[in-house]
Amino acid sequence: MDPLLLLFVIGLLAGAMNAAAGGGSFITFPALVYAGVPPISANASSTVALFPASLASAWEFREYIRPFPQVAMWAMVLLTLLGGCAGALLLLYTPAGEFKRMVPWLLLIGSLAFAFGKAAGLYLRSKFSIGKGVVLGGQFLLGIYGGYFGGAVGIMMMAVWSLFGLSDIKVINANKTLFVGVANSVAVMLFIAAGKVAWPETGIMLLATICGGYFGARYTKRIDPVKLRTAIILLNFLITAVFFFKVYAV
């Protein structure tokens, strides 16, 4: 398949995946690498390409976006912005060779979080009482991860929020789309300013992710969530295994 056509198709799927269950960056990043974009630039380009899709999904879910119990929304937004900025700066100052070796491990972290984050959150909630300071601190760290790499950051956010007692799945999913966009907003500006975005490839993928994100949010209720999540989990681990092989195989 032509690389540019592949990027468009992957963008549609990634936007829909992020709206429905998350994990879109697991296919946009490898697709950009496959198209010949260097890893750091591919990561930055993936973030830029998925950013409008997050906003489109958040707009479609806007009626469900709610403040967190006992935590001011402005504080969550501010810490997410600061974390996203810090993560993006870390990426820009990471040597290309070092980042390439880190990619499989970042993908593995994201894959495990996607597969087991919700269950881990429910287990920890049954054992510990989590205060708002922990949630705010956790949100800052999630912002850093989102700005640096972002794989499954939405799933990680939902797991942390469940520890704090946020249980309405519609609210959790709506807030997830909003805060993933918030985490990436400063990162997007920094990546563009630093010249790390591969614009021809990113432009094609960006248009596709907007369409996928909007219609994915609109029709997400029609998708069997269990089957979709299982498929995404298997795909995530497959992509992770491929990157481990490519980076570390002798």
JOHU-V597585 format. One record per run of one state. SS is the DSSP state (2 for helix, 1 for strand, 0 for the rest). FROM is the first residue (numbers start at 1). TO is the last residue. If there is no record, write none. Layout:
ss-><SS | SS>
from-><FROM | FROM>
to-><TO | TO>
//
This chain:
ss-><0 | 2 | 0 | 2 | 0 | 2 | 0 | 2 | 0 | 1 | 0 | 1 | 0 | 2 | 0 | 2 | 0 | 2 | 0 | 2 | 0 | 2 | 0 | 2 | 0 | 2 | 0>
from-><1 | 3 | 21 | 25 | 35 | 39 | 61 | 62 | 65 | 68 | 69 | 71 | 72 | 73 | 93 | 96 | 128 | 132 | 149 | 153 | 164 | 169 | 194 | 199 | 223 | 225 | 249>
to-><2 | 20 | 24 | 34 | 38 | 60 | 61 | 64 | 67 | 68 | 70 | 71 | 72 | 92 | 95 | 127 | 131 | 148 | 152 | 163 | 168 | 193 | 198 | 222 | 224 | 248 | 250>
//
